[in-house]
Structures are given as structure tokens and as C-alpha cells.
Amino acid sequence: MTAPTRRLLALGLAGAAALAALTATAPATAATPAQAPARAHCPQLSEDLPWYGDNRARLQKMIDERGTCSGRHTGPRPVAAFDWDNTVVKNDISDATLAWMLKHDALPRPARWRDTSPWLTAAADRALTRACGTGPAGRPLRTSTNAACADEIMEIRGEAKTMSGAAAFAGDWNHRRTVPEYAWVPQLFAGLKPATLTRYAQRARTENLAAPIGAVQTVGTHKLAGYLRYYPQQKDLIRTLKAAGFDVYIVSASAETVAEAWSGGVGVDAAHTLGVRNRVRHGRLTTTIAGCGDVKDGRGEVIPYIDGKRCWINQEIYGIKGAEAWRRQDPAHRIALGGGDATTDVTFVGDATGAHLVLNRNKDELMCRGYDNADGRWVVNPMFIDPLPRKSGAYPCATKGYTNTDGTLGPVRRPDGTVVPDQRDRIHG
């Protein structure tokens, strides 16, 4: 029996013991489970927080059915997993942390830019070297006053291009396991102590939570969101799930150290926060990224991204090792609830057996599956803050809604192989 399995079993036994104690103290006249609905024993989502349509009721039904509070649950505790950026919070903590570091000269200079990513192009290497100059490795880049350097970093992070429009990354990678510009941000943190990065992330968090909704910040000449907010509905959902006996995890494509600086705000500890995991050497972060399944530690070949999020859930939560961690598991070894907002989340959200929660940001594959609703368990909701208007035209589900491993696009298919027809945007701001 693996350590994660033992831990899950122990949690399940603890939940069963707590339920037995509750039952033992109930009045003799209490209704039997057959006479009263399970929801009478389960914590309830707040009715003061608005959800779209009947989404609150649908999520509550799943909690009532799957929680240890139901009186019918056996075995390990059920699991809920959420993406972080634009799912639990509005806006992006990687962008916020990187922006704060660039504005405060906190990003360490790499020895060579081309060593930060195996896919960084010669054009990007030249652009960064020209804009940022040269100097001792590990010393802070003076990006607060050097707008050209800050601009090259922000453009490569956001657009995978240099300021002149040249491709910043090239080569081969599995497009359902990683994306170079996502992996590159944690790799830029190489040389920092984990505690130092935590401190920077916390300062960015304080600044962005204090800024008014709608605030914009400027880094170099780039303008980007200058605020973040925890979604009250998601905070309440996580609270309710935990009270109902669920094990709740965050699975993010942000640096794990950065995600940990935020996740405590919704009651999720570091042990339940999964992200891009830099390996540490001599007490400092490196550009080496932890692998998953049968993919060894490397330079970012796999991160929690699309199929990579499934792998991390299978490996870290259910203790499934090797190549098997990439495969969809039997229902007993899958999460009950998955929540996400983008294609990067579509695989693990689709693996959920109880409810697939989608925040609508008009991302093709996720919205194709959400609106197709093949198993009747997809729960689509507009973003809780500044929701997008209705998308014009249809999502191209039948032709190019799915990202293949080589980056080409193809049709979105259901588990039985049938093609999902194009879908219209129906749930929006």
C-alpha cells in the first residue's frame, strides 16, 4: 500500500469515526437515511453568494451525495481539485509575482539566458542580452529603471515572442504536457531561496489585493491587470467541501512556491497545493523542473498543464506511478469535483466523477466539453468578477477545438470517439 493510499484510507476512517459519533448522539426519534434526504446532515453553500442559474443547487447535490456527511460514504475521503488562476482568484498570480519582481529589481540575472529554457531561441537570447546587458550571475536585474529589459521578459512570458516579433521558443515538445513560456517563469526564479520567493509572492499578493478592482499596472511599457481577488463563491465552495469531508487540492501551472503563498487564503495548505516544482540545490531554486509519471526531472518537459494536471493528481494524490499516471483511472481513483477556466484544465476537470465546474473564459476545448455536457454533470458559470460577454460565433469543436500533442488542432471527441459538434456560447456575462 502506498503512502498516499495509507493517508487517504486514514482520512476516510477518521471521517467514518466522526460520522459514527454524530449518529450515536442523535435523538432516538431522528429520521433514518431513507426517510430524510442526505442534505440535512451536510454543510450548505451560502445562499447570499450568487451563482448562475441552478449551479449552486447542482453543486450542493453533489456535496450531499459524495461527502462523508451523506451517511452513505465509505472508503477514503472524496477529493476535489481546483485550478488556481482565474478559477479560485480573478487574474493571474504568476503575472502578478513576476510584475512585482520586475518593478522591485528582484529577478536574479541568469548566467546565460539560453540556459533558462531548452526551447529559447537564439533570437530571444540576443534580445534579452541586448536589452538587459551583462553582469555577474545572480545579481538583481535593474528592471525597475530598464524598461527595455522588463519589456522583453514580459513579451516573452505573455506572447512567446520578442519585442521585435521573433519567436522566443522553438523545437519539439508535447503540447498537452507543457508550454515553454509557462515553464519559463519558474525557471527565471532560479538562484533564489524558496523563502525569498515566498516573500516576494506575499508582497505581490498584498499589493494586488489592496488595489481596486479594475486597476491596471505598467511594467516596462506593458500594461496588465494590477489587482487580484479571491472569488467569494469559490472560497465558500472550498469551505463547504472541506466541512463535508472532501480533501481539497489546488493544481496550478504557476510555480508551486508562489501558489503556496496564496492558497492558504482559502484554507488549503502547502501539502494540498500542487504546481510547477523547481528542484532545489544547495538551498536555492534551479531551472530543473520535477517530472511526473514516467517523465523524469528535466527542463520543463512536463508541468501541470492539460494532461500534466491529470498526471500530477494521479501521482501526488492517488499514489499512481510511472506511465499509468497519465491514464484516466477507474472512478474510485478519480476526483469527485474538478474546477477550471481554461484548456489547461480540461483533462482533470473532465476526469471528475461528480461535477465538472467551468468558469467561462471562452477557451475552446473546455467550453466545447462544458456545453456538450456529455454526462450531464458539467456546471458552467460566468466569471464572478467582470464576466466576459457572449462569444460571437461558435466554438470550433468539430474541426479545431482540440490541441494535439504536436500543437496542431483537431476535433474534440467524446470518450466514445464521437465528435462534439460546434457549440454556441450560452452562459456568459
C-alpha positions in Angstrom: 0.0 0.0 0.0 1.5 3.4 -1.0 1.9 6.3 1.4 -0.8 8.4 -0.3 -3.2 5.4 -0.2 -2.5 4.9 3.5 -3.1 8.6 4.1 -6.4 8.6 2.2 -7.5 5.5 4.0 -6.7 7.0 7.3 -8.6 10.1 6.4 -11.6 8.0 5.3 -11.5 6.1 8.6 -11.4 9.3 10.6 -14.4 10.6 8.7 -16.3 7.4 9.3 -15.5 7.6 13.0 -16.7 11.2 13.2 -19.9 10.2 11.4 -20.4 7.3 13.8 -20.0 9.6 16.8 -22.5 12.0 15.3 -25.0 9.2 14.8 -24.6 7.9 18.3 -25.6 11.3 19.8 -28.6 11.8 17.5 -32.0 11.8 19.2 -33.8 8.4 19.1 -36.6 10.0 17.0 -34.3 11.1 14.2 -35.4 10.1 10.8 -33.5 7.2 9.1 -31.4 8.0 5.9 -34.3 6.5 3.9 -36.8 8.9 5.5 -34.7 12.1 5.3 -32.5 13.5 2.5 -28.7 13.3 3.0 -28.5 17.1 2.6 -30.0 17.5 6.2 -26.6 16.3 7.5 -24.3 18.2 5.1 -23.0 21.8 5.3 -24.6 24.1 2.9 -23.3 26.6 0.3 -24.1 30.2 1.2 -27.3 31.4 -0.3 -26.0 35.0 -0.1 -23.4 34.5 -2.9 -24.9 34.5 -6.4 -24.3 31.6 -8.8 -25.6 31.3 -12.4 -29.0 29.6 -12.7 -29.3 26.4 -10.6 -25.5 25.9 -10.4 -25.4 26.3 -6.6 -28.1 23.6 -6.2 -26.3 21.3 -8.6 -23.0 21.6 -6.7 -24.9 21.2 -3.4 -26.5 18.0 -4.7 -23.0 16.6 -5.5 -21.8 17.6 -2.0 -24.8 15.9 -0.4 -24.2 12.7 -2.4 -20.5 12.4 -2.2 -19.5 14.0 1.1 -18.7 11.9 4.2 -21.6 13.8 5.7 -24.0 11.9 3.5 -24.2 8.8 5.7 -23.6 6.6 2.6 -19.9 7.3 2.1 -17.4 4.5 2.5 -13.7 4.3 1.8 -11.2 7.2 1.5 -12.4 10.8 1.6 -13.6 12.2 -1.8 -11.3 14.6 -3.5 -12.0 18.0 -5.1 -9.3 19.7 -7.2 -9.2 23.3 -8.5 -7.1 25.2 -10.9 -6.0 28.5 -9.3 -5.6 31.4 -11.7 -8.9 32.8 -12.9 -10.6 29.8 -11.2 -10.2 30.5 -7.5 -8.9 34.0 -7.9 -9.5 36.7 -10.5 -6.4 37.3 -12.6 -3.0 35.5 -12.6 -0.6 35.1 -9.6 2.4 34.3 -11.9 1.9 37.6 -13.8 1.4 39.5 -10.5 4.5 38.0 -8.9 6.7 38.5 -12.0 5.5 42.0 -12.4 6.2 42.8 -8.7 9.7 41.4 -9.0 10.4 43.3 -12.2 9.3 46.6 -10.6 11.4 45.9 -7.5 14.6 44.7 -9.1 14.1 41.2 -7.5 14.7 38.9 -10.5 18.2 37.4 -10.5 20.3 37.6 -13.6 20.9 34.2 -15.2 24.4 33.2 -16.1 23.2 32.7 -19.7 19.7 33.4 -20.9 19.7 30.4 -23.2 20.1 28.2 -20.2 16.8 29.2 -18.8 14.8 27.1 -21.2 15.8 24.3 -23.6 13.5 25.9 -26.3 14.6 29.5 -26.0 15.6 30.7 -29.5 18.9 32.4 -30.5 16.7 35.5 -31.3 15.3 35.6 -27.8 18.7 35.1 -26.3 20.1 38.0 -28.3 17.1 40.2 -27.5 17.4 39.6 -23.7 21.2 40.0 -23.7 20.9 43.3 -25.6 18.1 44.7 -23.5 19.3 43.5 -20.1 23.0 43.9 -20.6 25.6 41.7 -18.9 26.8 41.3 -15.4 27.5 38.9 -12.6 25.1 35.9 -12.4 22.7 36.1 -9.5 22.8 39.8 -9.1 19.4 41.6 -9.5 18.4 42.8 -12.9 17.7 46.6 -12.8 14.3 46.2 -14.4 12.7 49.0 -12.4 14.6 51.5 -14.5 15.5 49.4 -17.6 12.1 49.3 -19.4 13.7 47.5 -22.4 14.7 44.6 -20.3 11.4 44.4 -18.5 9.6 44.6 -21.8 11.5 41.7 -23.4 10.7 39.5 -20.3 7.0 40.4 -20.3 6.6 39.9 -24.0 8.3 36.5 -24.0 6.2 35.5 -21.0 2.9 36.7 -22.5 3.3 36.3 -26.2 6.2 33.8 -26.6 7.8 36.5 -28.9 10.5 39.1 -28.6 9.6 42.8 -28.8 10.7 42.7 -32.4 8.2 39.9 -33.1 10.7 37.0 -33.4 9.6 33.6 -32.0 11.0 33.2 -28.5 10.7 29.4 -28.3 11.2 26.7 -30.9 11.7 22.9 -31.1 9.6 20.0 -30.1 7.5 19.5 -27.0 4.3 17.7 -26.1 1.7 20.4 -26.3 -0.6 18.6 -23.9 2.1 18.3 -21.2 3.9 21.7 -21.2 4.1 25.1 -22.8 7.6 26.8 -22.7 6.5 30.3 -21.7 4.7 28.8 -18.7 7.7 26.7 -17.6 10.0 29.7 -18.2 8.6 31.9 -15.4 9.6 29.4 -12.6 12.9 28.9 -14.3 13.5 32.6 -14.1 13.3 32.3 -10.3 16.4 30.0 -10.3 19.0 31.2 -7.8 16.5 32.4 -5.3 16.0 30.7 -1.9 12.4 29.3 -1.7 11.7 31.5 1.3 12.8 34.6 -0.6 10.4 33.8 -3.5 7.7 33.2 -0.9 8.3 36.6 0.5 8.1 38.2 -3.0 4.9 36.4 -3.8 3.4 37.5 -0.5 4.3 41.1 -1.2 2.8 40.9 -4.6 -0.3 39.3 -3.0 -0.7 42.2 -0.5 -0.3 44.8 -3.3 -2.8 43.2 -5.7 -5.4 42.5 -3.0 -5.2 46.1 -1.9 -5.6 47.6 -5.4 -9.1 48.4 -6.5 -10.9 46.1 -8.9 -10.1 47.1 -12.4 -6.7 48.5 -11.6 -4.0 48.4 -14.3 -0.3 48.4 -13.7 2.6 49.1 -16.1 5.8 47.0 -16.3 8.2 48.4 -18.8 5.7 49.6 -21.3 3.4 46.6 -20.9 0.0 47.2 -19.2 -1.6 44.3 -17.3 -4.1 43.7 -14.6 -3.0 45.4 -11.3 -5.3 43.6 -8.9 -6.4 40.2 -7.8 -9.3 39.0 -5.8 -10.3 35.7 -4.2 -13.7 34.7 -5.6 -16.1 34.6 -2.6 -18.1 31.8 -4.2 -15.1 29.6 -4.7 -13.9 30.3 -1.1 -17.3 29.3 0.2 -17.4 26.2 -2.0 -14.0 25.1 -0.8 -15.0 25.8 2.8 -18.2 23.8 2.3 -16.4 20.9 0.6 -13.9 20.6 3.4 -16.6 20.7 6.1 -18.5 18.0 4.1 -15.4 15.7 4.3 -13.7 16.3 1.0 -9.9 16.5 0.6 -9.4 19.7 -1.4 -6.4 20.3 -3.6 -5.1 23.2 -5.8 -3.4 22.1 -9.1 -1.8 25.1 -10.8 0.6 25.8 -13.7 2.1 28.6 -11.6 5.3 28.0 -9.6 4.4 25.8 -6.6 6.1 28.2 -4.2 4.1 31.1 -5.5 0.8 29.1 -5.4 1.5 28.1 -1.8 1.8 31.8 -0.8 -1.8 32.3 -2.0 -3.6 29.0 -1.3 -3.8 29.5 2.5 -6.3 32.3 1.8 -8.9 29.7 1.0 -7.9 27.2 3.7 -5.7 25.0 1.5 -2.3 24.2 3.0 1.0 23.7 1.2 0.7 19.9 1.3 -2.5 20.2 -0.8 -1.1 22.7 -3.3 0.5 21.3 -6.5 2.3 23.5 -9.0 5.4 23.7 -11.2 8.0 22.4 -8.8 11.6 23.7 -9.2 14.2 21.3 -7.8 16.3 22.9 -5.0 20.1 22.6 -4.9 22.3 24.0 -2.1 19.2 25.7 -0.7 18.3 27.5 -3.9 15.8 27.0 -6.7 17.2 25.7 -10.0 15.9 25.6 -13.6 15.3 21.8 -13.2 11.5 21.1 -13.0 10.2 18.0 -11.3 8.9 15.3 -13.7 5.7 13.2 -13.5 4.8 9.7 -14.2 7.5 8.1 -16.4 8.9 11.5 -17.3 12.0 12.2 -15.2 13.0 15.6 -13.8 14.1 17.9 -16.6 13.9 21.3 -18.1 10.1 21.7 -18.2 9.1 18.8 -20.5 6.1 18.2 -18.2 4.3 20.7 -15.9 0.8 20.7 -14.5 -0.7 21.6 -17.9 -3.6 19.9 -19.7 -2.7 16.2 -19.4 0.1 17.1 -17.0 -2.6 18.1 -14.4 -4.1 14.6 -14.6 -0.6 13.1 -14.1 0.1 15.2 -11.0 -3.3 14.4 -9.5 -2.8 10.6 -10.1 0.8 10.7 -8.8 0.6 13.0 -5.9 -2.9 12.3 -4.6 -3.6 8.7 -5.5 0.0 7.4 -5.5 -0.1 6.1 -9.1 3.4 5.8 -10.5 5.0 5.5 -13.9 3.3 5.6 -17.3 0.0 4.7 -15.6 -0.2 8.2 -14.0 -1.0 9.6 -17.5 -4.1 7.4 -18.0 -7.6 8.0 -16.9 -8.3 5.9 -13.8 -11.3 3.9 -12.6 -13.9 6.0 -10.7 -12.6 5.0 -7.3 -9.3 6.7 -8.2 -10.6 9.9 -9.7 -11.6 13.2 -8.2 -15.2 13.9 -7.4 -15.2 17.5 -8.4 -12.8 19.4 -10.7 -12.9 23.2 -11.3 -11.1 25.2 -14.0 -11.3 28.0 -16.5 -9.1 27.1 -19.5 -7.9 24.4 -21.8 -5.0 23.8 -19.5 -7.6 22.4 -17.0 -9.8 20.3 -19.4 -8.3 16.9 -18.7 -8.5 16.8 -15.0 -11.9 18.6 -14.9 -13.2 16.0 -17.3 -11.9 13.2 -15.1 -14.2 14.3 -12.2 -17.0 11.8 -11.4 -19.4 14.1 -9.6 -19.2 17.6 -11.1 -17.1 19.4 -13.7 -17.1 23.1 -12.8 -16.2 25.5 -15.6 -15.7 29.3 -15.4 -16.3 30.7 -18.8 -13.3 32.4 -20.3 -14.2 31.4 -23.9 -11.4 28.7 -24.1 -12.3 26.4 -26.9 -11.8 22.8 -25.7 -13.1 23.4 -22.2 -16.2 25.2 -23.4 -16.9 22.6 -26.1 -16.9 19.9 -23.4 -18.8 22.1 -21.0 -21.6 22.9 -23.4 -21.8 19.4 -24.9 -22.3 18.2 -21.3 -22.0 14.6 -22.4 -22.5 13.1 -18.9 -24.9 15.7 -17.6 -22.5 16.8 -14.9 -20.9 19.9 -16.4 -21.6 23.1 -14.5 -20.8 26.2 -16.5 -20.7 29.6 -14.8 -19.6 33.1 -15.9 -16.6 34.6 -14.1 -17.8 36.0 -10.8 -15.9 39.3 -11.4 -16.0 41.1 -14.7 -17.5 38.2 -16.7 -16.9 38.1 -20.4 -19.8 39.0 -22.8 -21.2 36.3 -25.1 -18.8 35.0 -27.6 -19.7 35.8 -31.2 -19.9 32.8 -33.5 -19.4 29.2 -32.4 -16.7 27.3 -30.7 -15.0 25.3 -33.4 -15.5 22.0 -31.6 -15.9 19.8 -34.7 -12.8 21.0 -36.5 -10.1 22.6 -34.4 -11.2 22.8 -30.8 -8.7 20.1 -29.6 -4.9 20.6 -29.2 -2.9 17.6 -30.4 0.4 16.6 -28.8 2.3 18.2 -31.7 0.4 21.5 -31.4 -1.9 21.0 -34.4 -5.6 21.4 -33.9 -8.3 18.8 -34.5 -11.9 17.9 -33.5 -12.9 17.5 -29.9 -14.1 13.9 -29.3 -16.2 12.4 -26.5 -14.9 9.3 -24.7 -16.8 7.1 -27.1 -15.0 8.7 -30.1 -17.9 10.7 -31.5 -17.1 14.3 -32.5 -18.5 17.1 -30.4 -20.5 19.5 -32.7 -19.7 23.2 -32.7 -21.3 24.9 -29.6 -22.7 28.4 -29.1 -21.9 30.4 -26.0 -24.9 30.2 -23.8 -23.7 31.1 -20.3 -21.9 34.4 -20.1 -21.9 37.9 -18.5 
